[in-house]
Amino acid sequence: MSLLAKIAEIENEMARTQKNKATAHHLGLLKARLAKLRRELITPKGGSGGGTGEGFDVAKTGDARIGFVGFPSVGKSTLLSNLAGVYSEVAAYEFTTLTTVPGVIRYKGAKIQLLDLPGIIEGAKDGKGRGRQVIAVARTCNLILIVLDVLKPLGHKKLIEHELEGFGIRLNKQPPNIGFKKKDKGGINFTATCAQSELDGETVKSILSEYKIHNADITLRSDSTADDLIDVVEGNRVYIPCIYVLNKIDQISIEELDVIYKIPHCVPISAHHRWNFDDLLEKIWDYLHLVRIYTKPKGQLPDYTAPVVLPDGKTAVEDFCLKIHKNLIKEFKYALVWGSSVKHNPQKVGKDHVLEDEDVIQLVKK
């Protein structure tokens, strides 16, 4: 039996099974089995596998990377060429873009790389079309823009989300608050710090035994589902923020536009007429959570034209030094910082001090 046939069989059985307390255990097992099969699909066993396909691995440049995901002919290439001035072949038939086309924009001093990925079709996660490589590139992005046609958005949105979920990409979610630690002996030790609606000790044991894990500590710190537990055990999930870009708003009425504006994580634009690009860029900036740090040479004014851009969560003075050059940290004595992260301007700080957006820093060497 092929992998796809096995997956289809399990999905059918899940669809047939009623959801209640008595079957929760069985469904948990099926979900774990499904996740294992999916993983085999993404990373084929043995051998080096067939090459990745021409033109897919694009070198990462700039401070952040954004991938455009969507079905063929929703205007991804038009959006890219109007945003970044890069010519990605545009035509009115499907599958015009066949490989990844990179472009770069400068926004608020940060260099942001945009990738126009080829159109995704249904069944991409099962290896149809060029889907597997497209989604593999999408996994490396800091932000995903799902480009939808405003005339047929919701069906497409669900399909694309389903394809990305099947690849272990979780959109606009936080990693589940579950502690998981393998041991050599001692069986499965299960603790829940709050009431659980779905998981109990038995279900957890059965899911773990499906992965041949018989000794582990599991701590549930929030109300979790079987899927959350499987995500933690698999350990290869990526959590990426996502914006839905509704294109072609020049074809709908104002009333419909008002309704669309209320959808969360969503920006309506017209790529062809360049409408609402500033709103889109502003939202992209919000979702990327980048931190700009300005440098100040001794005895001179700060340089506000070229900030050093750090990703969220890696904004200590040490990270700043490493971003410039790895030898800087060896000669580092202390730094003077002006801005919102310090009480006094300037303030003397060590390498563990966490910087905030638009701080000014002056390094003092030994």
DRENDO-1510 file (C-alpha; in Angstrom, 1 decimal, always signed):
<recs>
REC; n; res; u; v; w
REC; 1; MET; +0.0; +0.0; +0.0 .
REC; 2; SER; +1.4; +3.4; -0.9 .
REC; 3; LEU; +1.8; +6.2; +1.7 .
REC; 4; LEU; -1.0; +8.2; +0.1 .
REC; 5; ALA; -3.4; +5.3; +0.3 .
REC; 6; LYS; -2.6; +4.7; +4.0 .
REC; 7; ILE; -3.2; +8.4; +4.7 .
REC; 8; ALA; -6.5; +8.4; +2.8 .
REC; 9; GLU; -7.6; +5.3; +4.7 .
REC; 10; ILE; -6.8; +6.9; +8.1 .
REC; 11; GLU; -8.5; +10.2; +7.1 .
REC; 12; ASN; -11.6; +8.2; +6.0 .
REC; 13; GLU; -11.7; +6.4; +9.3 .
REC; 14; MET; -11.4; +9.7; +11.2 .
REC; 15; ALA; -14.3; +11.1; +9.2 .
REC; 16; ARG; -16.4; +8.1; +10.0 .
REC; 17; THR; -15.7; +8.1; +13.8 .
REC; 18; GLN; -18.1; +10.1; +16.0 .
REC; 19; LYS; -16.4; +12.5; +18.4 .
REC; 20; ASN; -17.2; +11.9; +22.0 .
REC; 21; LYS; -15.4; +10.9; +25.2 .
REC; 22; ALA; -15.5; +7.2; +24.4 .
REC; 23; THR; -13.8; +7.6; +21.0 .
REC; 24; ALA; -11.3; +10.4; +22.0 .
REC; 25; HIS; -8.7; +7.7; +22.8 .
REC; 26; HIS; -9.1; +6.1; +19.4 .
REC; 27; LEU; -9.0; +9.4; +17.5 .
REC; 28; GLY; -5.8; +10.4; +19.4 .
REC; 29; LEU; -4.1; +7.2; +18.1 .
REC; 30; LEU; -5.3; +7.8; +14.5 .
REC; 31; LYS; -4.0; +11.4; +14.7 .
REC; 32; ALA; -0.6; +10.3; +15.8 .
REC; 33; ARG; -0.5; +7.6; +13.1 .
REC; 34; LEU; -1.5; +10.3; +10.5 .
REC; 35; ALA; +1.2; +12.7; +11.7 .
REC; 36; LYS; +3.9; +9.9; +11.4 .
REC; 37; LEU; +2.8; +9.1; +7.8 .
REC; 38; ARG; +2.8; +12.8; +6.9 .
REC; 39; ARG; +6.3; +13.2; +8.2 .
REC; 40; GLU; +7.5; +10.3; +6.0 .
REC; 41; LEU; +5.9; +12.0; +3.0 .
REC; 42; ILE; +7.8; +15.2; +3.6 .
REC; 43; THR; +11.1; +13.6; +4.3 .
REC; 44; PRO; +11.3; +10.4; +2.2 .
REC; 45; LYS; +13.2; +7.5; +3.9 .
REC; 46; GLY; +16.6; +6.3; +2.6 .
REC; 47; GLY; +18.7; +7.7; -0.2 .
REC; 48; SER; +19.3; +11.4; -0.9 .
REC; 49; GLY; +15.9; +11.7; -2.6 .
REC; 50; GLY; +15.4; +13.4; -5.9 .
REC; 51; GLY; +17.0; +16.9; -6.0 .
REC; 52; THR; +15.1; +19.9; -4.8 .
REC; 53; GLY; +14.2; +21.1; -8.3 .
REC; 54; GLU; +15.8; +24.0; -10.1 .
REC; 55; GLY; +15.8; +27.5; -8.6 .
REC; 56; PHE; +14.1; +26.7; -5.3 .
REC; 57; ASP; +16.8; +27.3; -2.7 .
REC; 58; VAL; +17.3; +31.1; -2.6 .
REC; 59; ALA; +20.1; +32.5; -0.5 .
REC; 60; LYS; +18.7; +34.3; +2.6 .
REC; 61; THR; +19.6; +38.0; +2.4 .
REC; 62; GLY; +18.4; +41.0; +4.4 .
REC; 63; ASP; +16.9; +41.2; +7.8 .
REC; 64; ALA; +13.7; +39.2; +7.2 .
REC; 65; ARG; +12.2; +36.9; +4.6 .
REC; 66; ILE; +8.6; +37.0; +3.4 .
REC; 67; GLY; +7.0; +34.3; +1.3 .
REC; 68; PHE; +4.0; +34.8; -1.0 .
REC; 69; VAL; +1.8; +31.7; -1.0 .
REC; 70; GLY; -1.3; +31.3; -3.0 .
REC; 71; PHE; -3.1; +29.5; -5.8 .
REC; 72; PRO; -2.0; +30.2; -9.4 .
REC; 73; SER; -3.3; +33.5; -10.9 .
REC; 74; VAL; -4.2; +35.4; -7.8 .
REC; 75; GLY; -1.7; +38.2; -8.5 .
REC; 76; LYS; +1.4; +37.2; -6.5 .
REC; 77; SER; +3.8; +38.2; -9.2 .
REC; 78; THR; +2.0; +41.5; -9.9 .
REC; 79; LEU; +2.2; +42.3; -6.2 .
REC; 80; LEU; +5.9; +41.4; -6.1 .
REC; 81; SER; +6.8; +43.4; -9.1 .
REC; 82; ASN; +4.9; +46.5; -7.9 .
REC; 83; LEU; +6.3; +46.3; -4.4 .
REC; 84; ALA; +9.9; +45.5; -5.2 .
REC; 85; GLY; +10.3; +46.6; -8.8 .
REC; 86; VAL; +11.4; +43.1; -9.7 .
REC; 87; TYR; +10.1; +41.7; -12.9 .
REC; 88; SER; +8.5; +38.3; -12.2 .
REC; 89; GLU; +6.9; +37.0; -15.4 .
REC; 90; VAL; +3.2; +38.0; -15.4 .
REC; 91; ALA; +0.6; +36.6; -17.7 .
REC; 92; ALA; -3.1; +35.9; -17.5 .
REC; 93; TYR; -2.8; +32.1; -17.5 .
REC; 94; GLU; -2.2; +29.7; -14.6 .
REC; 95; PHE; +1.3; +28.6; -13.4 .
REC; 96; THR; +3.2; +31.5; -15.0 .
REC; 97; THR; +5.8; +31.5; -12.2 .
REC; 98; LEU; +7.6; +28.1; -12.1 .
REC; 99; THR; +10.5; +28.8; -9.7 .
REC; 100; THR; +11.1; +31.1; -6.7 .
REC; 101; VAL; +11.6; +34.7; -7.7 .
REC; 102; PRO; +13.3; +36.9; -5.1 .
REC; 103; GLY; +13.0; +40.6; -4.6 .
REC; 104; VAL; +14.1; +43.0; -2.0 .
REC; 105; ILE; +12.4; +46.1; -0.5 .
REC; 106; ARG; +13.8; +48.6; +2.0 .
REC; 107; TYR; +11.3; +49.7; +4.6 .
REC; 108; LYS; +12.1; +51.8; +7.7 .
REC; 109; GLY; +15.8; +51.1; +7.1 .
REC; 110; ALA; +15.4; +47.3; +7.1 .
REC; 111; LYS; +16.1; +45.1; +4.1 .
REC; 112; ILE; +13.2; +42.7; +3.6 .
REC; 113; GLN; +13.5; +39.8; +1.1 .
REC; 114; LEU; +10.3; +38.9; -0.7 .
REC; 115; LEU; +9.9; +35.5; -2.4 .
REC; 116; ASP; +7.3; +34.9; -5.1 .
REC; 117; LEU; +6.6; +31.2; -4.8 .
REC; 118; PRO; +5.0; +29.2; -7.5 .
REC; 119; GLY; +1.2; +28.6; -7.2 .
REC; 120; ILE; +0.2; +25.9; -4.8 .
REC; 121; ILE; -2.5; +23.4; -5.9 .
REC; 122; GLU; -4.7; +21.2; -3.8 .
REC; 123; GLY; -2.8; +18.1; -2.5 .
REC; 124; ALA; +0.6; +19.9; -2.4 .
REC; 125; LYS; +1.4; +18.4; +1.0 .
REC; 126; ASP; +1.0; +15.0; -0.6 .
REC; 127; GLY; +3.7; +15.9; -3.1 .
REC; 128; LYS; +1.5; +17.0; -6.0 .
REC; 129; GLY; +2.7; +19.7; -8.4 .
REC; 130; ARG; +5.8; +21.5; -7.1 .
REC; 131; GLY; +4.0; +21.8; -3.8 .
REC; 132; ARG; +6.5; +20.1; -1.6 .
REC; 133; GLN; +9.4; +22.4; -2.6 .
REC; 134; VAL; +7.2; +25.5; -2.4 .
REC; 135; ILE; +6.2; +24.7; +1.1 .
REC; 136; ALA; +9.7; +23.7; +2.1 .
REC; 137; VAL; +10.8; +27.3; +1.1 .
REC; 138; ALA; +7.8; +28.7; +3.0 .
REC; 139; ARG; +9.0; +27.0; +6.2 .
REC; 140; THR; +12.1; +29.2; +6.2 .
REC; 141; CYS; +10.3; +32.5; +6.0 .
REC; 142; ASN; +9.7; +34.9; +8.9 .
REC; 143; LEU; +6.3; +35.8; +7.7 .
REC; 144; ILE; +3.9; +34.3; +5.2 .
REC; 145; LEU; +1.6; +36.4; +3.0 .
REC; 146; ILE; -1.3; +34.2; +1.7 .
REC; 147; VAL; -2.5; +36.0; -1.4 .
REC; 148; LEU; -6.2; +35.4; -2.1 .
REC; 149; ASP; -8.5; +36.4; -4.9 .
REC; 150; VAL; -11.2; +38.6; -3.2 .
REC; 151; LEU; -13.9; +37.1; -5.4 .
REC; 152; LYS; -13.3; +33.5; -4.1 .
REC; 153; PRO; -11.4; +33.9; -0.9 .
REC; 154; LEU; -12.7; +31.7; +1.9 .
REC; 155; GLY; -12.6; +28.3; +0.2 .
REC; 156; HIS; -9.1; +29.0; -1.0 .
REC; 157; LYS; -8.0; +30.3; +2.4 .
REC; 158; LYS; -9.1; +27.0; +4.1 .
REC; 159; LEU; -7.4; +24.9; +1.4 .
REC; 160; ILE; -4.0; +26.7; +1.7 .
REC; 161; GLU; -4.1; +26.6; +5.5 .
REC; 162; HIS; -4.8; +22.9; +5.3 .
REC; 163; GLU; -1.9; +22.3; +2.9 .
REC; 164; LEU; +0.5; +24.4; +5.2 .
REC; 165; GLU; -0.7; +22.6; +8.4 .
REC; 166; GLY; +0.0; +19.3; +6.7 .
REC; 167; PHE; +3.6; +20.4; +6.4 .
REC; 168; GLY; +4.0; +21.3; +10.0 .
REC; 169; ILE; +3.6; +25.1; +9.5 .
REC; 170; ARG; +1.4; +26.6; +12.2 .
REC; 171; LEU; +0.0; +30.1; +11.2 .
REC; 172; ASN; -0.5; +32.8; +13.8 .
REC; 173; LYS; -0.2; +30.4; +16.7 .
REC; 174; GLN; +2.0; +30.1; +19.7 .
REC; 175; PRO; +3.8; +26.9; +20.5 .
REC; 176; PRO; +1.6; +24.8; +22.8 .
REC; 177; ASN; +2.5; +25.2; +26.5 .
REC; 178; ILE; +3.5; +21.5; +27.1 .
REC; 179; GLY; +6.6; +20.3; +28.9 .
REC; 180; PHE; +8.0; +17.1; +27.3 .
REC; 181; LYS; +11.1; +15.4; +28.5 .
REC; 182; LYS; +12.3; +11.9; +27.5 .
REC; 183; LYS; +13.8; +9.6; +30.2 .
REC; 184; ASP; +15.6; +6.3; +30.4 .
REC; 185; LYS; +13.3; +4.7; +32.9 .
REC; 186; GLY; +10.4; +5.4; +35.2 .
REC; 187; GLY; +7.4; +5.1; +32.9 .
REC; 188; ILE; +5.2; +8.0; +31.8 .
REC; 189; ASN; +4.7; +10.7; +34.4 .
REC; 190; PHE; +1.7; +12.8; +33.5 .
REC; 191; THR; +0.7; +16.0; +35.3 .
REC; 192; ALA; -1.8; +18.7; +34.3 .
REC; 193; THR; -1.7; +22.1; +36.0 .
REC; 194; CYS; -5.3; +23.0; +34.8 .
REC; 195; ALA; -8.5; +21.2; +33.8 .
REC; 196; GLN; -8.2; +19.3; +30.5 .
REC; 197; SER; -11.2; +19.0; +28.2 .
REC; 198; GLU; -9.7; +16.4; +25.8 .
REC; 199; LEU; -6.5; +14.8; +27.0 .
REC; 200; ASP; -6.3; +12.3; +29.9 .
REC; 201; GLY; -3.5; +10.0; +31.1 .
REC; 202; GLU; -4.7; +7.1; +29.0 .
REC; 203; THR; -4.9; +9.1; +25.7 .
REC; 204; VAL; -1.4; +10.6; +26.4 .
REC; 205; LYS; +0.0; +7.2; +27.0 .
REC; 206; SER; -1.5; +5.7; +23.8 .
REC; 207; ILE; -0.2; +8.7; +21.7 .
REC; 208; LEU; +3.2; +8.3; +23.1 .
REC; 209; SER; +3.3; +4.5; +22.7 .
REC; 210; GLU; +2.5; +5.1; +19.0 .
REC; 211; TYR; +5.8; +6.9; +18.9 .
REC; 212; LYS; +7.4; +4.1; +20.9 .
REC; 213; ILE; +8.0; +6.4; +23.8 .
REC; 214; HIS; +7.5; +4.6; +27.1 .
REC; 215; ASN; +9.4; +6.8; +29.6 .
REC; 216; ALA; +8.8; +10.5; +29.7 .
REC; 217; ASP; +7.6; +13.5; +31.8 .
REC; 218; ILE; +4.6; +15.3; +30.3 .
REC; 219; THR; +3.3; +18.5; +31.8 .
REC; 220; LEU; +0.3; +20.2; +30.4 .
REC; 221; ARG; +0.2; +23.9; +31.4 .
REC; 222; SER; -2.8; +24.8; +29.4 .
REC; 223; ASP; -6.0; +23.2; +28.0 .
REC; 224; SER; -4.4; +21.2; +25.2 .
REC; 225; THR; -5.6; +19.0; +22.4 .
REC; 226; ALA; -4.2; +15.7; +21.0 .
REC; 227; ASP; -2.9; +17.7; +18.0 .
REC; 228; ASP; -0.9; +20.0; +20.4 .
REC; 229; LEU; +0.7; +17.0; +22.0 .
REC; 230; ILE; +1.6; +15.5; +18.7 .
REC; 231; ASP; +3.1; +18.8; +17.6 .
REC; 232; VAL; +5.4; +18.8; +20.7 .
REC; 233; VAL; +6.4; +15.1; +20.3 .
REC; 234; GLU; +7.2; +15.5; +16.5 .
REC; 235; GLY; +9.2; +18.6; +17.4 .
REC; 236; ASN; +9.6; +19.8; +13.7 .
REC; 237; ARG; +6.8; +22.3; +13.7 .
REC; 238; VAL; +7.5; +25.9; +12.8 .
REC; 239; TYR; +5.3; +28.8; +14.1 .
REC; 240; ILE; +5.0; +31.6; +11.6 .
REC; 241; PRO; +2.9; +34.8; +11.6 .
REC; 242; CYS; +0.7; +35.2; +8.6 .
REC; 243; ILE; -1.2; +38.0; +6.8 .
REC; 244; TYR; -4.0; +37.3; +4.4 .
REC; 245; VAL; -3.8; +39.6; +1.4 .
REC; 246; LEU; -7.0; +40.0; -0.5 .
REC; 247; ASN; -6.2; +41.0; -4.0 .
REC; 248; LYS; -8.3; +42.5; -6.8 .
REC; 249; ILE; -10.4; +44.8; -4.7 .
REC; 250; ASP; -11.0; +46.9; -7.8 .
REC; 251; GLN; -13.7; +44.4; -8.7 .
REC; 252; ILE; -15.9; +44.7; -5.6 .
REC; 253; SER; -18.2; +47.3; -4.1 .
REC; 254; ILE; -17.4; +49.6; -1.1 .
REC; 255; GLU; -19.9; +47.8; +1.1 .
REC; 256; GLU; -18.1; +44.5; +0.6 .
REC; 257; LEU; -14.8; +46.2; +1.3 .
REC; 258; ASP; -16.1; +47.3; +4.7 .
REC; 259; VAL; -17.0; +43.7; +5.6 .
REC; 260; ILE; -13.6; +42.5; +4.5 .
REC; 261; TYR; -11.8; +45.0; +6.7 .
REC; 262; LYS; -13.2; +43.3; +9.8 .
REC; 263; ILE; -11.5; +40.0; +9.1 .
REC; 264; PRO; -8.5; +39.5; +11.5 .
REC; 265; HIS; -5.0; +39.3; +10.0 .
REC; 266; CYS; -6.3; +40.6; +6.7 .
REC; 267; VAL; -5.4; +43.4; +4.3 .
REC; 268; PRO; -7.4; +44.2; +1.1 .
REC; 269; ILE; -5.3; +45.5; -1.8 .
REC; 270; SER; -5.2; +45.9; -5.5 .
REC; 271; ALA; -1.8; +44.8; -6.8 .
REC; 272; HIS; -2.5; +46.1; -10.3 .
REC; 273; HIS; -3.6; +49.6; -9.3 .
REC; 274; ARG; -1.2; +49.7; -6.3 .
REC; 275; TRP; -4.0; +50.5; -3.9 .
REC; 276; ASN; -3.5; +50.2; -0.1 .
REC; 277; PHE; +0.2; +49.2; -0.3 .
REC; 278; ASP; +1.2; +51.5; +2.6 .
REC; 279; ASP; -1.3; +49.7; +4.8 .
REC; 280; LEU; +0.1; +46.3; +3.8 .
REC; 281; LEU; +3.7; +47.4; +4.5 .
REC; 282; GLU; +2.7; +48.8; +7.9 .
REC; 283; LYS; +1.1; +45.5; +8.8 .
REC; 284; ILE; +4.1; +43.5; +7.5 .
REC; 285; TRP; +6.3; +45.6; +9.8 .
REC; 286; ASP; +4.0; +45.0; +12.8 .
REC; 287; TYR; +4.0; +41.2; +12.2 .
REC; 288; LEU; +7.8; +40.9; +11.7 .
REC; 289; HIS; +8.6; +42.4; +15.1 .
REC; 290; LEU; +12.0; +43.8; +14.0 .
REC; 291; VAL; +14.0; +46.0; +16.3 .
REC; 292; ARG; +16.1; +48.9; +14.8 .
REC; 293; ILE; +19.3; +49.9; +16.6 .
REC; 294; TYR; +21.2; +53.1; +15.6 .
REC; 295; THR; +24.9; +53.4; +16.0 .
REC; 296; LYS; +26.8; +56.4; +17.3 .
REC; 297; PRO; +30.5; +56.8; +16.8 .
REC; 298; LYS; +32.4; +58.6; +19.6 .
REC; 299; GLY; +32.1; +62.3; +19.4 .
REC; 300; GLN; +29.7; +62.3; +16.4 .
REC; 301; LEU; +26.0; +62.4; +15.9 .
REC; 302; PRO; +24.0; +59.1; +15.6 .
REC; 303; ASP; +23.7; +57.6; +12.2 .
REC; 304; TYR; +19.9; +57.4; +11.5 .
REC; 305; THR; +20.2; +56.3; +7.9 .
REC; 306; ALA; +21.4; +52.7; +8.3 .
REC; 307; PRO; +20.1; +51.0; +11.5 .
REC; 308; VAL; +21.3; +47.5; +12.5 .
REC; 309; VAL; +18.1; +45.4; +12.5 .
REC; 310; LEU; +17.7; +42.6; +15.0 .
REC; 311; PRO; +15.0; +39.9; +15.1 .
REC; 312; ASP; +12.6; +39.9; +18.0 .
REC; 313; GLY; +13.9; +37.9; +21.0 .
REC; 314; LYS; +17.6; +38.3; +20.0 .
REC; 315; THR; +18.0; +42.0; +21.0 .
REC; 316; ALA; +20.7; +41.9; +23.7 .
REC; 317; VAL; +23.8; +44.0; +23.3 .
REC; 318; GLU; +25.7; +40.8; +22.7 .
REC; 319; ASP; +23.5; +39.9; +19.7 .
REC; 320; PHE; +24.0; +43.4; +18.4 .
REC; 321; CYS; +27.8; +42.9; +18.5 .
REC; 322; LEU; +27.6; +39.5; +16.8 .
REC; 323; LYS; +25.5; +40.9; +14.1 .
REC; 324; ILE; +28.2; +43.4; +13.2 .
REC; 325; HIS; +31.3; +41.1; +13.7 .
REC; 326; LYS; +32.0; +38.1; +15.9 .
REC; 327; ASN; +35.3; +39.5; +17.1 .
REC; 328; LEU; +33.6; +42.7; +18.5 .
REC; 329; ILE; +32.4; +40.8; +21.6 .
REC; 330; LYS; +36.0; +39.8; +22.6 .
REC; 331; GLU; +37.0; +43.5; +22.7 .
REC; 332; PHE; +33.8; +44.7; +24.3 .
REC; 333; LYS; +34.1; +46.7; +27.6 .
REC; 334; TYR; +30.7; +48.4; +28.0 .
REC; 335; ALA; +28.1; +50.2; +25.9 .
REC; 336; LEU; +26.4; +53.6; +26.2 .
REC; 337; VAL; +22.7; +53.4; +25.4 .
REC; 338; TRP; +20.2; +56.2; +24.8 .
REC; 339; GLY; +16.5; +55.3; +24.3 .
REC; 340; SER; +13.5; +53.6; +25.8 .
REC; 341; SER; +15.3; +50.5; +27.3 .
REC; 342; VAL; +17.3; +52.5; +29.8 .
REC; 343; LYS; +16.4; +54.8; +32.7 .
REC; 344; HIS; +19.1; +57.4; +32.2 .
REC; 345; ASN; +20.3; +58.9; +28.9 .
REC; 346; PRO; +23.1; +57.8; +28.3 .
REC; 347; GLN; +23.4; +54.7; +30.5 .
REC; 348; LYS; +26.3; +52.4; +30.9 .
REC; 349; VAL; +25.2; +48.8; +30.2 .
REC; 350; GLY; +26.8; +45.3; +29.9 .
REC; 351; LYS; +26.4; +42.7; +27.1 .
REC; 352; ASP; +23.2; +41.2; +28.6 .
REC; 353; HIS; +21.2; +44.4; +28.4 .
REC; 354; VAL; +18.1; +44.0; +26.2 .
REC; 355; LEU; +17.7; +46.8; +23.6 .
REC; 356; GLU; +14.4; +48.2; +22.3 .
REC; 357; ASP; +13.3; +49.6; +19.0 .
REC; 358; GLU; +15.1; +52.8; +17.9 .
REC; 359; ASP; +17.7; +52.8; +20.7 .
REC; 360; VAL; +21.0; +54.5; +20.0 .
REC; 361; ILE; +24.2; +52.6; +21.1 .
REC; 362; GLN; +27.8; +53.5; +21.4 .
REC; 363; LEU; +30.3; +50.7; +22.0 .
REC; 364; VAL; +33.4; +51.2; +24.2 .
REC; 365; LYS; +36.2; +48.7; +23.6 .
REC; 366; LYS; +38.9; +47.5; +26.0 .
</recs>
